[in-house]
Amino acid sequence: MAGHYPLTTIQGKGRDKRRGHDAVRIIQHRPLPEGFVIKTAAISRKADGWYVTLSLQDSSVPEFTPESATLENTTGIDVGLDSFLVTDAGESVPVPQYYRRAQKRLKRLQRAVSREKKGSNRLWLVTSG
């Protein structure tokens, strides 16, 4: 039963009809937006139940038509270590420091944990938050 299924339709109140299968009772937590068409349905099973994930297509979005590359419609991007990226116009984006900040936080928490006694309430407080 789990898997991807093409062209699913929602039938009336809380029914999901897959091609070649019986209708399945569903809990629809929000209505489908106007002008959207269901393309596929992914049915998955998790520990707390079955889930249906719908892939929708918006008919009001125009189709993408690629242009040929010219100097006017092309942007050069250089990814590096000193700067996260530099464009051909000279704009520079600094390197995000997520990893270094996380390392500093981890270092501080590990120091706090190492000072606590195993099994203490204080150790639980330090490790839980």
N, CA, C and O atoms as CSV, one atom per row, in Angstrom:
chain,resi,resn,atom,element,x,y,z
A,1,MET,N,N,0.819,-1.192,0.000
A,1,MET,CA,C,0.000,0.000,0.000
A,1,MET,C,C,0.862,1.255,0.000
A,1,MET,O,O,0.525,2.220,-0.686
A,2,ALA,N,N,1.968,1.274,0.750
A,2,ALA,CA,C,2.815,2.464,0.780
A,2,ALA,C,C,3.500,2.637,-0.562
A,2,ALA,O,O,3.868,1.653,-1.203
A,3,GLY,N,N,3.674,3.878,-0.993
A,3,GLY,CA,C,4.341,4.148,-2.261
A,3,GLY,C,C,3.791,5.394,-2.916
A,3,GLY,O,O,3.047,6.154,-2.297
A,4,HIS,N,N,4.158,5.604,-4.177
A,4,HIS,CA,C,3.699,6.761,-4.950
A,4,HIS,C,C,2.623,6.309,-5.924
A,4,HIS,O,O,2.757,5.267,-6.567
A,5,TYR,N,N,1.561,7.088,-6.031
A,5,TYR,CA,C,0.461,6.760,-6.921
A,5,TYR,C,C,0.144,7.969,-7.791
A,5,TYR,O,O,0.086,9.083,-7.272
A,6,PRO,N,N,-0.065,7.793,-9.101
A,6,PRO,CA,C,-0.365,8.927,-9.975
A,6,PRO,C,C,-1.832,9.331,-9.907
A,6,PRO,O,O,-2.707,8.515,-9.617
A,7,LEU,N,N,-2.079,10.607,-10.181
A,7,LEU,CA,C,-3.414,11.174,-10.371
A,7,LEU,C,C,-4.440,10.714,-9.353
A,7,LEU,O,O,-5.297,9.882,-9.651
A,8,THR,N,N,-4.349,11.254,-8.167
A,8,THR,CA,C,-5.296,10.960,-7.104
A,8,THR,C,C,-6.353,12.059,-7.079
A,8,THR,O,O,-6.056,13.219,-7.362
A,9,THR,N,N,-7.571,11.697,-6.743
A,9,THR,CA,C,-8.634,12.690,-6.620
A,9,THR,C,C,-9.235,12.620,-5.228
A,9,THR,O,O,-9.336,11.542,-4.642
A,10,ILE,N,N,-9.633,13.761,-4.703
A,10,ILE,CA,C,-10.327,13.816,-3.422
A,10,ILE,C,C,-11.813,13.744,-3.732
A,10,ILE,O,O,-12.334,14.553,-4.501
A,11,GLN,N,N,-12.495,12.773,-3.132
A,11,GLN,CA,C,-13.916,12.588,-3.391
A,11,GLN,C,C,-14.717,13.006,-2.164
A,11,GLN,O,O,-14.610,12.386,-1.106
A,12,GLY,N,N,-15.499,14.034,-2.305
A,12,GLY,CA,C,-16.416,14.428,-1.245
A,12,GLY,C,C,-15.758,14.637,0.103
A,12,GLY,O,O,-14.692,15.246,0.196
A,13,LYS,N,N,-16.397,14.129,1.150
A,13,LYS,CA,C,-15.914,14.360,2.510
A,13,LYS,C,C,-14.963,13.253,2.931
A,13,LYS,O,O,-15.378,12.116,3.157
A,14,GLY,N,N,-13.692,13.590,3.034
A,14,GLY,CA,C,-12.733,12.679,3.627
A,14,GLY,C,C,-12.525,11.374,2.895
A,14,GLY,O,O,-12.318,10.343,3.535
A,15,ARG,N,N,-12.571,11.383,1.582
A,15,ARG,CA,C,-12.311,10.167,0.812
A,15,ARG,C,C,-11.201,10.438,-0.182
A,15,ARG,O,O,-11.168,11.492,-0.816
A,16,ASP,N,N,-10.296,9.486,-0.316
A,16,ASP,CA,C,-9.179,9.574,-1.245
A,16,ASP,C,C,-9.320,8.397,-2.195
A,16,ASP,O,O,-9.308,7.249,-1.750
A,17,LYS,N,N,-9.453,8.649,-3.477
A,17,LYS,CA,C,-9.654,7.581,-4.452
A,17,LYS,C,C,-8.413,7.442,-5.307
A,17,LYS,O,O,-8.037,8.371,-6.022
A,18,ARG,N,N,-7.774,6.279,-5.237
A,18,ARG,CA,C,-6.621,5.992,-6.076
A,18,ARG,C,C,-7.084,5.103,-7.218
A,18,ARG,O,O,-7.968,4.263,-7.052
A,19,ARG,N,N,-6.479,5.300,-8.370
A,19,ARG,CA,C,-6.837,4.530,-9.542
A,19,ARG,C,C,-6.605,3.039,-9.267
A,19,ARG,O,O,-5.502,2.645,-8.889
A,20,GLY,N,N,-7.621,2.225,-9.451
A,20,GLY,CA,C,-7.499,0.786,-9.264
A,20,GLY,C,C,-7.641,0.336,-7.822
A,20,GLY,O,O,-7.441,-0.843,-7.531
A,21,HIS,N,N,-7.981,1.241,-6.906
A,21,HIS,CA,C,-8.134,0.883,-5.505
A,21,HIS,C,C,-9.464,1.409,-4.993
A,21,HIS,O,O,-10.090,2.266,-5.616
A,22,ASP,N,N,-9.884,0.886,-3.856
A,22,ASP,CA,C,-11.086,1.398,-3.217
A,22,ASP,C,C,-10.795,2.750,-2.582
A,22,ASP,O,O,-9.638,3.131,-2.403
A,23,ALA,N,N,-11.849,3.459,-2.247
A,23,ALA,CA,C,-11.685,4.747,-1.579
A,23,ALA,C,C,-11.150,4.518,-0.169
A,23,ALA,O,O,-11.520,3.552,0.498
A,24,VAL,N,N,-10.279,5.413,0.274
A,24,VAL,CA,C,-9.663,5.325,1.590
A,24,VAL,C,C,-10.110,6.533,2.395
A,24,VAL,O,O,-10.130,7.650,1.880
A,25,ARG,N,N,-10.470,6.315,3.662
A,25,ARG,CA,C,-10.891,7.414,4.518
A,25,ARG,C,C,-9.682,8.242,4.913
A,25,ARG,O,O,-8.667,7.693,5.344
A,26,ILE,N,N,-9.780,9.574,4.769
A,26,ILE,CA,C,-8.664,10.450,5.117
A,26,ILE,C,C,-9.150,11.595,5.994
A,26,ILE,O,O,-10.340,11.911,6.026
A,27,ILE,N,N,-8.210,12.210,6.703
A,27,ILE,CA,C,-8.479,13.438,7.452
A,27,ILE,C,C,-7.772,14.548,6.694
A,27,ILE,O,O,-6.545,14.637,6.700
A,28,GLN,N,N,-8.554,15.386,6.047
A,28,GLN,CA,C,-8.001,16.463,5.227
A,28,GLN,C,C,-7.906,17.704,6.103
A,28,GLN,O,O,-8.922,18.311,6.441
A,29,HIS,N,N,-6.656,18.090,6.478
A,29,HIS,CA,C,-6.504,19.164,7.449
A,29,HIS,C,C,-6.619,20.550,6.844
A,29,HIS,O,O,-6.713,21.527,7.586
A,30,ARG,N,N,-6.615,20.672,5.518
A,30,ARG,CA,C,-6.882,21.961,4.882
A,30,ARG,C,C,-7.373,21.695,3.461
A,30,ARG,O,O,-7.018,20.679,2.863
A,31,PRO,N,N,-8.190,22.602,2.914
A,31,PRO,CA,C,-8.716,22.385,1.564
A,31,PRO,C,C,-7.635,22.586,0.505
A,31,PRO,O,O,-6.639,23.272,0.733
A,32,LEU,N,N,-7.854,21.974,-0.653
A,32,LEU,CA,C,-6.941,22.173,-1.772
A,32,LEU,C,C,-7.119,23.587,-2.309
A,32,LEU,O,O,-8.252,24.052,-2.428
A,33,PRO,N,N,-6.035,24.285,-2.636
A,33,PRO,CA,C,-6.155,25.645,-3.168
A,33,PRO,C,C,-6.858,25.649,-4.526
A,33,PRO,O,O,-6.803,24.673,-5.274
A,34,GLU,N,N,-7.517,26.764,-4.826
A,34,GLU,CA,C,-8.206,26.919,-6.111
A,34,GLU,C,C,-7.208,26.855,-7.261
A,34,GLU,O,O,-6.120,27.424,-7.168
A,35,GLY,N,N,-7.561,26.178,-8.329
A,35,GLY,CA,C,-6.731,26.135,-9.521
A,35,GLY,C,C,-5.595,25.129,-9.465
A,35,GLY,O,O,-4.815,25.045,-10.414
A,36,PHE,N,N,-5.473,24.363,-8.388
A,36,PHE,CA,C,-4.415,23.366,-8.274
A,36,PHE,C,C,-4.946,21.997,-8.674
A,36,PHE,O,O,-6.109,21.675,-8.429
A,37,VAL,N,N,-4.088,21.200,-9.287
A,37,VAL,CA,C,-4.447,19.856,-9.731
A,37,VAL,C,C,-3.531,18.868,-9.015
A,37,VAL,O,O,-2.328,19.104,-8.909
A,38,ILE,N,N,-4.090,17.768,-8.524
A,38,ILE,CA,C,-3.286,16.747,-7.855
A,38,ILE,C,C,-2.534,15.947,-8.911
A,38,ILE,O,O,-3.143,15.379,-9.818
A,39,LYS,N,N,-1.199,15.903,-8.789
A,39,LYS,CA,C,-0.377,15.138,-9.733
A,39,LYS,C,C,-0.088,13.736,-9.201
A,39,LYS,O,O,-0.311,12.754,-9.909
A,40,THR,N,N,0.405,13.627,-7.967
A,40,THR,CA,C,0.700,12.318,-7.379
A,40,THR,C,C,0.336,12.332,-5.906
A,40,THR,O,O,0.165,13.389,-5.299
A,41,ALA,N,N,0.222,11.146,-5.349
A,41,ALA,CA,C,-0.010,10.987,-3.920
A,41,ALA,C,C,1.017,10.004,-3.389
A,41,ALA,O,O,1.143,8.891,-3.900
A,42,ALA,N,N,1.740,10.408,-2.377
A,42,ALA,CA,C,2.712,9.516,-1.737
A,42,ALA,C,C,2.100,9.036,-0.433
A,42,ALA,O,O,1.818,9.839,0.457
A,43,ILE,N,N,1.896,7.742,-0.318
A,43,ILE,CA,C,1.320,7.160,0.887
A,43,ILE,C,C,2.457,6.556,1.686
A,43,ILE,O,O,3.204,5.716,1.182
A,44,SER,N,N,2.587,6.985,2.936
A,44,SER,CA,C,3.671,6.481,3.778
A,44,SER,C,C,3.112,6.078,5.132
A,44,SER,O,O,2.090,6.593,5.585
A,45,ARG,N,N,3.807,5.148,5.762
A,45,ARG,CA,C,3.392,4.687,7.076
A,45,ARG,C,C,4.458,5.067,8.087
A,45,ARG,O,O,5.642,4.782,7.904
A,46,LYS,N,N,4.022,5.714,9.152
A,46,LYS,CA,C,4.911,6.075,10.249
A,46,LYS,C,C,4.416,5.353,11.495
A,46,LYS,O,O,3.414,4.639,11.451
A,47,ALA,N,N,5.119,5.540,12.596
A,47,ALA,CA,C,4.777,4.829,13.823
A,47,ALA,C,C,3.365,5.157,14.303
A,47,ALA,O,O,2.702,4.305,14.894
A,48,ASP,N,N,2.901,6.377,14.057
A,48,ASP,CA,C,1.590,6.767,14.563
A,48,ASP,C,C,0.477,6.691,13.526
A,48,ASP,O,O,-0.634,7.145,13.800
A,49,GLY,N,N,0.737,6.135,12.346
A,49,GLY,CA,C,-0.333,5.951,11.375
A,49,GLY,C,C,0.112,6.130,9.940
A,49,GLY,O,O,1.302,6.244,9.644
A,50,TRP,N,N,-0.875,6.151,9.054
A,50,TRP,CA,C,-0.639,6.305,7.617
A,50,TRP,C,C,-0.796,7.768,7.242
A,50,TRP,O,O,-1.618,8.481,7.818
A,51,TYR,N,N,0.001,8.214,6.268
A,51,TYR,CA,C,-0.048,9.604,5.815
A,51,TYR,C,C,-0.104,9.642,4.294
A,51,TYR,O,O,0.494,8.804,3.619
A,52,VAL,N,N,-0.832,10.630,3.758
A,52,VAL,CA,C,-0.898,10.859,2.320
A,52,VAL,C,C,-0.314,12.244,2.062
A,52,VAL,O,O,-0.786,13.236,2.618
A,53,THR,N,N,0.715,12.309,1.216
A,53,THR,CA,C,1.314,13.576,0.829
A,53,THR,C,C,0.981,13.811,-0.636
A,53,THR,O,O,1.333,13.001,-1.493
A,54,LEU,N,N,0.314,14.901,-0.923
A,54,LEU,CA,C,-0.115,15.190,-2.287
A,54,LEU,C,C,0.857,16.151,-2.959
A,54,LEU,O,O,1.296,17.128,-2.352
A,55,SER,N,N,1.190,15.867,-4.215
A,55,SER,CA,C,1.969,16.792,-5.039
A,55,SER,C,C,0.982,17.515,-5.935
A,55,SER,O,O,0.223,16.884,-6.670
A,56,LEU,N,N,0.991,18.846,-5.875
A,56,LEU,CA,C,0.020,19.645,-6.615
A,56,LEU,C,C,0.691,20.404,-7.744
A,56,LEU,O,O,1.885,20.699,-7.691
A,57,GLN,N,N,-0.100,20.719,-8.777
A,57,GLN,CA,C,0.383,21.538,-9.880
A,57,GLN,C,C,-0.528,22.748,-9.991
A,57,GLN,O,O,-1.752,22.621,-10.008
A,58,ASP,N,N,0.089,23.927,-10.068
A,58,ASP,CA,C,-0.656,25.171,-10.219
A,58,ASP,C,C,-0.722,25.493,-11.704
A,58,ASP,O,O,0.305,25.739,-12.337
A,59,SER,N,N,-1.923,25.490,-12.259
A,59,SER,CA,C,-2.084,25.719,-13.695
A,59,SER,C,C,-1.860,27.182,-14.079
A,59,SER,O,O,-1.692,27.479,-15.262
A,60,SER,N,N,-1.853,28.107,-13.108
A,60,SER,CA,C,-1.664,29.518,-13.440
A,60,SER,C,C,-0.190,29.885,-13.621
A,60,SER,O,O,0.109,30.972,-14.115
A,61,VAL,N,N,0.733,29.007,-13.235
A,61,VAL,CA,C,2.161,29.280,-13.401
A,61,VAL,C,C,2.552,28.942,-14.834
A,61,VAL,O,O,2.302,27.827,-15.290
A,62,PRO,N,N,3.159,29.884,-15.552
A,62,PRO,CA,C,3.532,29.595,-16.947
A,62,PRO,C,C,4.682,28.591,-17.017
A,62,PRO,O,O,5.470,28.459,-16.081
A,63,GLU,N,N,4.759,27.893,-18.137
A,63,GLU,CA,C,5.832,26.926,-18.360
A,63,GLU,C,C,7.162,27.652,-18.481
A,63,GLU,O,O,7.212,28.773,-18.987
A,64,PHE,N,N,8.230,27.032,-18.027
A,64,PHE,CA,C,9.565,27.602,-18.093
A,64,PHE,C,C,10.119,27.422,-19.501
A,64,PHE,O,O,10.140,26.313,-20.033
A,65,THR,N,N,10.565,28.522,-20.096
A,65,THR,CA,C,11.202,28.451,-21.411
A,65,THR,C,C,12.628,28.967,-21.270
A,65,THR,O,O,12.824,30.159,-21.037
A,66,PRO,N,N,13.617,28.108,-21.405
A,66,PRO,CA,C,15.003,28.543,-21.222
A,66,PRO,C,C,15.470,29.450,-22.352
A,66,PRO,O,O,15.088,29.273,-23.508
A,67,GLU,N,N,16.305,30.427,-21.996
A,67,GLU,CA,C,16.896,31.325,-22.980
A,67,GLU,C,C,18.328,30.883,-23.239
A,67,GLU,O,O,18.941,30.203,-22.417
A,68,SER,N,N,18.842,31.274,-24.377
A,68,SER,CA,C,20.252,30.982,-24.631
A,68,SER,C,C,21.106,31.952,-23.815
A,68,SER,O,O,20.715,33.100,-23.605
A,69,ALA,N,N,22.262,31.498,-23.359
A,69,ALA,CA,C,23.123,32.301,-22.491
A,69,ALA,C,C,23.812,33.412,-23.274
A,69,ALA,O,O,24.435,33.175,-24.308
A,70,THR,N,N,23.681,34.639,-22.750
A,70,THR,CA,C,24.386,35.796,-23.305
A,70,THR,C,C,25.061,36.526,-22.149
A,70,THR,O,O,24.842,36.176,-20.989
A,71,LEU,N,N,25.868,37.524,-22.444
A,71,LEU,CA,C,26.527,38.287,-21.387
A,71,LEU,C,C,25.532,39.083,-20.546
A,71,LEU,O,O,25.792,39.353,-19.374
A,72,GLU,N,N,24.394,39.462,-21.134
A,72,GLU,CA,C,23.410,40.262,-20.412
A,72,GLU,C,C,22.621,39.433,-19.403
A,72,GLU,O,O,22.262,39.941,-18.340
A,73,ASN,N,N,22.345,38.170,-19.715
A,73,ASN,CA,C,21.503,37.376,-18.819
A,73,ASN,C,C,22.285,36.303,-18.058
A,73,ASN,O,O,21.694,35.330,-17.589
A,74,THR,N,N,23.601,36.466,-17.931
A,74,THR,CA,C,24.437,35.487,-17.248
A,74,THR,C,C,25.124,36.139,-16.057
A,74,THR,O,O,25.583,37.278,-16.139
A,75,THR,N,N,25.192,35.410,-14.956
A,75,THR,CA,C,25.875,35.875,-13.749
A,75,THR,C,C,26.925,34.852,-13.367
A,75,THR,O,O,26.650,33.653,-13.311
A,76,GLY,N,N,28.134,35.332,-13.105
A,76,GLY,CA,C,29.202,34.444,-12.661
A,76,GLY,C,C,29.281,34.434,-11.146
A,76,GLY,O,O,29.242,35.489,-10.513
A,77,ILE,N,N,29.391,33.247,-10.562
A,77,ILE,CA,C,29.470,33.107,-9.110
A,77,ILE,C,C,30.686,32.259,-8.780
A,77,ILE,O,O,30.875,31.179,-9.340
A,78,ASP,N,N,31.516,32.762,-7.856
A,78,ASP,CA,C,32.696,32.037,-7.411
A,78,ASP,C,C,32.493,31.661,-5.950
A,78,ASP,O,O,32.314,32.533,-5.100
A,79,VAL,N,N,32.520,30.365,-5.659
A,79,VAL,CA,C,32.364,29.878,-4.295
A,79,VAL,C,C,33.754,29.636,-3.734
A,79,VAL,O,O,34.576,28.969,-4.364
A,80,GLY,N,N,34.017,30.173,-2.555
A,80,GLY,CA,C,35.356,30.040,-1.997
A,80,GLY,C,C,35.353,29.831,-0.500
A,80,GLY,O,O,34.301,29.666,0.118
A,81,LEU,N,N,36.552,29.839,0.080
A,81,LEU,CA,C,36.707,29.641,1.516
A,81,LEU,C,C,36.739,30.958,2.278
A,81,LEU,O,O,36.195,31.042,3.378
A,82,ASP,N,N,37.366,31.988,1.716
A,82,ASP,CA,C,37.428,33.289,2.389
A,82,ASP,C,C,36.066,33.967,2.382
A,82,ASP,O,O,35.631,34.496,3.405
A,83,SER,N,N,35.398,33.956,1.251
A,83,SER,CA,C,34.030,34.461,1.123
A,83,SER,C,C,33.165,33.293,0.690
A,83,SER,O,O,33.599,32.433,-0.077
A,84,PHE,N,N,31.933,33.270,1.189
A,84,PHE,CA,C,31.034,32.177,0.822
A,84,PHE,C,C,30.823,32.158,-0.683
A,84,PHE,O,O,30.908,31.111,-1.324
A,85,LEU,N,N,30.544,33.344,-1.241
A,85,LEU,CA,C,30.470,33.466,-2.692
A,85,LEU,C,C,30.728,34.902,-3.100
A,85,LEU,O,O,30.469,35.840,-2.346
A,86,VAL,N,N,31.248,35.056,-4.323
A,86,VAL,CA,C,31.509,36.369,-4.915
A,86,VAL,C,C,30.915,36.345,-6.314
A,86,VAL,O,O,31.165,35.419,-7.086
A,87,THR,N,N,30.118,37.379,-6.642
A,87,THR,CA,C,29.519,37.446,-7.973
A,87,THR,C,C,30.441,38.200,-8.913
A,87,THR,O,O,31.422,38.808,-8.485
A,88,ASP,N,N,30.117,38.156,-10.204
A,88,ASP,CA,C,30.936,38.863,-11.189
A,88,ASP,C,C,30.825,40.380,-11.044
A,88,ASP,O,O,31.662,41.113,-11.571
A,89,ALA,N,N,29.797,40.859,-10.331
A,89,ALA,CA,C,29.651,42.294,-10.082
A,89,ALA,C,C,30.466,42.737,-8.871
A,89,ALA,O,O,30.489,43.925,-8.546
A,90,GLY,N,N,31.132,41.804,-8.199
A,90,GLY,CA,C,31.963,42.143,-7.057
A,90,GLY,C,C,31.261,42.045,-5.714
A,90,GLY,O,O,31.861,42.351,-4.683
A,91,GLU,N,N,30.002,41.624,-5.707
A,91,GLU,CA,C,29.277,41.466,-4.446
A,91,GLU,C,C,29.817,40.238,-3.722
A,91,GLU,O,O,30.038,39.192,-4.332
A,92,SER,N,N,30.025,40.378,-2.415
A,92,SER,CA,C,30.595,39.293,-1.623
A,92,SER,C,C,29.638,38.919,-0.498
A,92,SER,O,O,29.072,39.795,0.156
A,93,VAL,N,N,29.457,37.625,-0.273
A,93,VAL,CA,C,28.628,37.123,0.817
A,93,VAL,C,C,29.556,36.430,1.806
A,93,VAL,O,O,30.280,35.512,1.420
A,94,PRO,N,N,29.554,36.847,3.081
A,94,PRO,CA,C,30.465,36.227,4.048
A,94,PRO,C,C,30.082,34.778,4.351
A,94,PRO,O,O,28.945,34.359,4.135
A,95,VAL,N,N,31.052,34.033,4.853
A,95,VAL,CA,C,30.831,32.624,5.190
A,95,VAL,C,C,29.921,32.550,6.411
A,95,VAL,O,O,30.209,33.191,7.421
A,96,PRO,N,N,28.814,31.775,6.346
A,96,PRO,CA,C,27.968,31.629,7.530
A,96,PRO,C,C,28.726,30.869,8.620
A,96,PRO,O,O,29.463,29.926,8.334
A,97,GLN,N,N,28.539,31.285,9.850
A,97,GLN,CA,C,29.305,30.727,10.962
A,97,GLN,C,C,28.494,29.724,11.779
A,97,GLN,O,O,28.734,29.591,12.979
A,98,TYR,N,N,27.547,29.017,11.175
A,98,TYR,CA,C,26.699,28.079,11.910
A,98,TYR,C,C,27.527,27.003,12.600
A,98,TYR,O,O,27.328,26.717,13.781
A,99,TYR,N,N,28.443,26.416,11.865
A,99,TYR,CA,C,29.235,25.314,12.405
A,99,TYR,C,C,30.123,25.791,13.551
A,99,TYR,O,O,30.213,25.130,14.586
A,100,ARG,N,N,30.775,26.933,13.367
A,100,ARG,CA,C,31.663,27.439,14.416
A,100,ARG,C,C,30.872,27.827,15.662
A,100,ARG,O,O,31.327,27.594,16.782
A,101,ARG,N,N,29.689,28.418,15.475
A,101,ARG,CA,C,28.848,28.756,16.630
A,101,ARG,C,C,28.401,27.492,17.348
A,101,ARG,O,O,28.393,27.436,18.577
A,102,ALA,N,N,28.030,26.475,16.571
A,102,ALA,CA,C,27.611,25.210,17.173
A,102,ALA,C,C,28.773,24.565,17.922
A,102,ALA,O,O,28.567,23.978,18.984
A,103,GLN,N,N,29.990,24.662,17.389
A,103,GLN,CA,C,31.163,24.111,18.068
A,103,GLN,C,C,31.399,24.824,19.397
A,103,GLN,O,O,31.703,24.178,20.399
A,104,LYS,N,N,31.262,26.147,19.414
A,104,LYS,CA,C,31.458,26.906,20.649
A,104,LYS,C,C,30.412,26.513,21.690
A,104,LYS,O,O,30.735,26.344,22.866
A,105,ARG,N,N,29.161,26.370,21.256
A,105,ARG,CA,C,28.089,25.981,22.176
A,105,ARG,C,C,28.337,24.581,22.718
A,105,ARG,O,O,28.171,24.337,23.913
A,106,LEU,N,N,28.734,23.661,21.844
A,106,LEU,CA,C,29.016,22.295,22.263
A,106,LEU,C,C,30.173,22.261,23.259
A,106,LEU,O,O,30.124,21.525,24.244
A,107,LYS,N,N,31.198,23.044,23.008
A,107,LYS,CA,C,32.358,23.111,23.900
A,107,LYS,C,C,31.927,23.575,25.295
A,107,LYS,O,O,32.346,23.005,26.303
A,108,ARG,N,N,31.088,24.611,25.342
A,108,ARG,CA,C,30.611,25.132,26.617
A,108,ARG,C,C,29.754,24.096,27.346
A,108,ARG,O,O,29.909,23.901,28.552
A,109,LEU,N,N,28.840,23.423,26.612
A,109,LEU,CA,C,27.977,22.417,27.235
A,109,LEU,C,C,28.779,21.214,27.721
A,109,LEU,O,O,28.484,20.674,28.787
A,110,GLN,N,N,29.783,20.785,26.965
A,110,GLN,CA,C,30.596,19.649,27.388
A,110,GLN,C,C,31.379,19.977,28.657
A,110,GLN,O,O,31.550,19.112,29.517
A,111,ARG,N,N,31.857,21.217,28.784
A,111,ARG,CA,C,32.537,21.629,30.013
A,111,ARG,C,C,31.571,21.576,31.194
A,111,ARG,O,O,31.928,21.114,32.277
A,112,ALA,N,N,30.338,22.055,30.974
A,112,ALA,CA,C,29.347,22.050,32.050
A,112,ALA,C,C,28.990,20.625,32.456
A,112,ALA,O,O,28.852,20.343,33.646
A,113,VAL,N,N,28.838,19.727,31.495
A,113,VAL,CA,C,28.495,18.335,31.787
A,113,VAL,C,C,29.631,17.650,32.531
A,113,VAL,O,O,29.381,16.867,33.447
A,114,SER,N,N,30.870,17.928,32.156
A,114,SER,CA,C,32.002,17.252,32.786
A,114,SER,C,C,32.147,17.635,34.260
A,114,SER,O,O,32.747,16.886,35.031
A,115,ARG,N,N,31.610,18.784,34.662
A,115,ARG,CA,C,31.707,19.210,36.063
A,115,ARG,C,C,30.621,18.589,36.933
A,115,ARG,O,O,30.719,18.631,38.160
A,116,GLU,N,N,29.587,18.015,36.321
A,116,GLU,CA,C,28.467,17.483,37.097
A,116,GLU,C,C,28.677,16.017,37.444
A,116,GLU,O,O,29.413,15.301,36.765
A,117,LYS,N,N,28.012,15.579,38.522
A,117,LYS,CA,C,28.120,14.197,38.978
A,117,LYS,C,C,27.088,13.349,38.240
A,117,LYS,O,O,25.956,13.784,38.028
A,118,LYS,N,N,27.484,12.135,37.849
A,118,LYS,CA,C,26.609,11.237,37.109
A,118,LYS,C,C,25.363,10.912,37.938
A,118,LYS,O,O,25.463,10.569,39.116
A,119,GLY,N,N,24.186,11.025,37.309
A,119,GLY,CA,C,22.927,10.708,37.974
A,119,GLY,C,C,22.322,11.850,38.764
A,119,GLY,O,O,21.248,11.684,39.342
A,120,SER,N,N,22.967,13.000,38.811
A,120,SER,CA,C,22.440,14.116,39.604
A,120,SER,C,C,21.357,14.861,38.833
A,120,SER,O,O,21.275,14.794,37.606
A,121,ASN,N,N,20.531,15.573,39.593
A,121,ASN,CA,C,19.499,16.396,38.963
A,121,ASN,C,C,20.124,17.516,38.145
A,121,ASN,O,O,19.598,17.898,37.100
A,122,ARG,N,N,21.231,18.031,38.615
A,122,ARG,CA,C,21.915,19.110,37.914
A,122,ARG,C,C,22.417,18.636,36.549
A,122,ARG,O,O,22.343,19.379,35.570
A,123,LEU,N,N,22.924,17.408,36.478
A,123,LEU,CA,C,23.381,16.853,35.200
A,123,LEU,C,C,22.216,16.780,34.222
A,123,LEU,O,O,22.365,17.083,33.038
A,124,TRP,N,N,21.055,16.376,34.730
A,124,TRP,CA,C,19.875,16.297,33.864
A,124,TRP,C,C,19.513,17.687,33.337
A,124,TRP,O,O,19.149,17.828,32.169
A,125,LEU,N,N,19.610,18.713,34.184
A,125,LEU,CA,C,19.300,20.076,33.757
A,125,LEU,C,C,20.267,20.563,32.684
A,125,LEU,O,O,19.858,21.198,31.712
A,126,VAL,N,N,21.553,20.262,32.866
A,126,VAL,CA,C,22.561,20.729,31.912
A,126,VAL,C,C,22.381,20.042,30.563
A,126,VAL,O,O,22.509,20.692,29.525
A,127,THR,N,N,22.087,18.744,30.553
A,127,THR,CA,C,21.999,18.004,29.291
A,127,THR,C,C,20.661,18.190,28.591
A,127,THR,O,O,20.575,17.938,27.389
A,128,SER,N,N,19.621,18.615,29.282
A,128,SER,CA,C,18.311,18.730,28.644
A,128,SER,C,C,18.105,20.046,27.929
A,128,SER,O,O,17.123,20.183,27.200
A,129,GLY,N,N,18.960,20.999,28.096
A,129,GLY,CA,C,18.616,22.238,27.465
A,129,GLY,C,C,19.720,23.036,26.998
A,129,GLY,O,O,19.512,24.115,26.444
